[in-house]
Amino acid sequence: MDNQQEVREFLTSRRAKITPEQAGLASGSRRRVPGLRRSEVAALADMSVEYYAKLERGSLAGVSPAVLEAVARALRLDEAERAHLLHLAQAADGSDSLTRPRRRRAKGQWTPHPSLQWTLDAITAGPAFVRNGRMDVLAVNALGRAFYNDVYAAPHNQANLARFTFLDPAAHRFYPDWAPAADVTVAILRTEAGRNPHDKDLHDLVGELSTRCDEFRTRWGAHNVRHHGTGTKNFHHTAVGDLTLAFEGLEMAAEPGLTLTIYTAEPGSPSEESLRLLATWAATQEAGTPTRQTFH
């Protein structure tokens, strides 16, 4: 991806999101651009308009951490956005290991270490899986495979959650709150693009989704990023119905770039019972028992 274009579009999009009132400035009556003017960001960051304009044109090579922090503060960037700006600056310098080509970990070429699969298999109360930054599902426990039955059911999804979200009609049923789920999916891919800009597989995936899905292309152009570590999501599974699940995403120290995600239900809730029913359904599928039954 073109680093200067990425920087330019990211900074411009962040500037457009901030109102003068949010920045403590007078709004005025004749504003031709949404959000802040370049001159206002420059003043908030305590730098010349010319210098900030140079940064916003994409010239981050050699920029000091203090300047990046000043820009982040002026643009009111959150933690994920600050990290993304840092990654873009590192890519411009070519000086940080995160921006160098990492060993490619295509899902068809990577096999989880036996102890990792044992760990996943030991998690029996909720779906658990390992994914990379492209949202390929690389390893999964039995309940996770049953949970993502729709993802695995269509070969064209290639066990990729982004491809499933935007190209498989089943995703709109599986995610009752589809739009927020789509937003998160793109933000994760955007974050990965900043962290690992040399990932050809990611470039190819983004190109495919941009070409085939307007919803993806619009979201990709928004340049939103986020850290996706914990939260609650709603799902609808064909076998057990509605589920409200909490999740925790854990970065894997032994496998940089991979995330272990575990879903769980509130104890005593209907969703906890639905997960038990899903485990029963999964067992019947694994045993090869022909069934079309649902449990909801």
Protein Blocks (a to p, Z undefined) as FASTA:
>chain_A
ZZklmmmmmmmmmmmmpcfklnopaebjadfbghjdfklmmmmnopafklmmmmmnopag
hpafklmmmmmmmnopafklmmmmmmmmmmmnopafklpccddddfklpccdfklmmmmm
mpmkbccddddfkopafbdcfklmmmmmmmmmpmklnopaklmmmmmmklmmmmmplmlm
mmmmmmmmmmmmmmmmmlmklmmmmmmmmmmomklmmmmmnopacddfbccdddddfklo
padddddddddfklghiacddddddehiaklmmmmmmmmmmmmmmnopacfbdfZZ
